């Protein structure tokens, strides 16, 4: 019995040692980021003040201090990324964003070293390799720079075009997961366009005139005019098939299918009809490969018209399905 108990204790000790060792190995690769961020939002609703020091220690034992009283706002992260990740101060990006903000404000360390610290701090906090690489590419190319050696901007860092480049970085990094961050640093915009597609541009080309596509800060809206029956509407089927073929294998895609009706008939009937339209379209998307967990549906009835009049043309415009696509990294 004693030998049996000793064996159990030895196995438990060995298991604990293995767990501790594996945890330390992961930490050693990207440093230590165990401390908590304690902060308060300021009255402007955008800035945040640190209530205590936060220190990220990298794999080379260099301590990156974000001192108590520092005010951070996420401005060191290109604004275009916010629509993909939400606020930089939530989730796994939070600690890395705080340290990066402070260093970009202080400008005491070389800018390339600060951006590389940001990548390592993200990985230390558990951000996945593809997401950390996408964030790093955008920050390196379009984030803050200072000092006498500013390098050369290889991308036109304008809001209107950067979303397409972020999607291309995402396509490239998921297609080539072993790509090094040094290669992302040297890759210019024309080379990126040659190596990776923007799935939204591919979708626009595939759809032709079958649907209207509008892109906002946080979503892509594909609007499809419909007849009286979505189930029998070949036009809707073609659009759903092309959306599925283009976006079905892209990580981080979520889709809301919105059904809309015109003002003909009762409001109760139009809610039922619009929900039926949304459900039928979602079913087609799932049949063509979109994961069910990535799709939701909402019927709006006649409550969200795009045309205010009551002519036949106005009613036709209001009778539609919107496939709303949101992206994450």
URLINKA-V560329 format. One record per backbone hydrogen bond with DSSP energy under -0.5 kcal/mol. CO is the residue of the C=O (numbers start at 1). NH is the residue of the N-H. E is the energy in kcal/mol with one decimal. If there is no record, write none. Layout:
# URLINKA-V560329
co=[CO,CO]
nh=[NH,NH]
e=[E,E]
This chain:
# URLINKA-V560329
co=[1,2,3,4,5,6,7,8,9,10,11,12,13,14,15,16,17,18,19,20,21,22,23,24,25,26,27,32,36,37,38,38,40,42,47,48,49,50,54,55,56,56,57,58,62,63,64,65,66,67,70,70,72,74,76,78,79,79,80,81,81,82,84,87,90,91,93,94,95,96,97,98,99,100,101,102,103,110,111,112,113,114,115,116,117,118,119,120,121,122,123,128,129,130,131,132,133,134,135,136,137,138,139,148,152,154,155,156,158,158,159,161,162,163,164,165,166,167,168,169,170,171,172,176,180,180,181,182,183,188,189,190,191,192,197,198,199,200,201,202,203,204,207,212,214,219,220,220,221,221,222,222,223,224,230,232,233,234,235,236,237,238,239,240,241,242,243,244,247,249,250,252,254,255,255,256,256,257,257,258,259,266,267,268,269,270,271,272,273,274,275,276,277,278,279,280,281,282,283,284,285,286,291,292,294,296,298,298,300,301,311,312,313,314,315,318,319,320,321,321,322,322,323,323,324,324,325,326]
nh=[5,6,7,8,9,10,11,12,13,14,15,16,17,18,19,20,21,22,23,24,25,26,27,28,29,30,31,57,38,39,51,52,49,45,42,72,40,69,66,57,58,64,32,61,58,65,56,67,54,70,50,72,48,77,78,81,82,83,83,84,85,86,329,90,93,94,97,98,99,100,101,102,103,104,105,106,107,114,115,116,117,118,119,120,121,122,123,124,125,127,126,132,133,134,135,136,137,138,139,140,141,142,143,150,154,189,157,158,161,162,163,165,166,167,168,169,170,171,172,173,174,175,176,179,183,184,185,186,187,192,193,194,195,196,199,202,203,204,205,206,207,208,210,223,221,216,222,325,214,223,224,323,212,321,233,234,237,238,239,240,241,242,243,244,245,246,247,248,250,251,253,328,326,257,296,258,324,259,298,322,300,270,271,272,273,274,275,276,277,278,279,280,281,282,283,284,285,286,287,288,290,289,294,295,255,257,259,300,303,261,315,316,317,318,319,320,226,260,224,323,258,324,222,325,256,326,220,254]
e=[-2.5,-2.7,-2.1,-2.1,-2.7,-2.5,-2.5,-2.6,-2.5,-2.7,-2.6,-2.5,-2.4,-2.3,-2.3,-2.6,-2.6,-2.5,-2.2,-2.3,-2.1,-1.8,-2.1,-2.8,-1.3,-1.0,-1.8,-2.2,-0.6,-0.5,-3.2,-0.9,-2.8,-2.0,-2.7,-2.8,-2.3,-2.7,-3.2,-0.5,-0.6,-3.2,-3.3,-2.0,-2.5,-0.7,-2.3,-0.6,-2.4,-2.1,-2.5,-0.5,-2.6,-1.8,-0.6,-2.0,-1.3,-0.6,-0.6,-1.2,-2.0,-2.7,-0.6,-1.4,-0.8,-1.3,-2.5,-2.2,-2.1,-2.4,-2.6,-2.1,-2.2,-2.5,-1.8,-2.4,-2.5,-1.9,-2.2,-2.2,-2.2,-1.9,-1.7,-2.5,-3.0,-2.1,-2.3,-2.4,-1.7,-2.4,-1.2,-2.7,-2.3,-2.3,-2.5,-2.5,-2.7,-2.0,-2.4,-3.3,-2.3,-2.4,-2.2,-0.8,-0.5,-1.7,-1.2,-2.6,-1.4,-2.2,-0.8,-1.4,-2.7,-2.2,-2.0,-2.9,-2.5,-2.4,-2.8,-2.9,-2.3,-2.0,-2.6,-2.0,-0.6,-1.4,-1.7,-1.4,-1.2,-2.2,-2.3,-1.7,-1.5,-2.2,-0.7,-2.2,-2.1,-2.5,-2.1,-2.3,-2.5,-1.5,-2.6,-3.1,-3.3,-3.0,-0.6,-3.3,-2.3,-0.7,-0.5,-3.0,-2.3,-2.4,-1.4,-0.9,-1.7,-2.3,-1.9,-2.8,-2.4,-2.0,-2.6,-2.4,-2.5,-1.9,-2.6,-2.2,-1.7,-0.5,-0.8,-1.5,-2.9,-0.5,-2.1,-0.7,-3.0,-0.5,-2.3,-2.5,-2.8,-2.1,-2.0,-1.9,-2.7,-2.7,-2.2,-2.1,-2.1,-2.3,-2.8,-2.3,-2.0,-2.5,-2.3,-1.6,-2.3,-2.5,-2.1,-1.2,-2.2,-1.5,-1.9,-1.6,-3.5,-3.0,-2.6,-0.5,-2.1,-3.3,-2.7,-1.9,-1.8,-2.0,-1.4,-1.2,-2.1,-2.2,-3.3,-0.5,-3.3,-0.8,-2.5,-0.6,-2.5,-0.5,-2.4,-2.4]
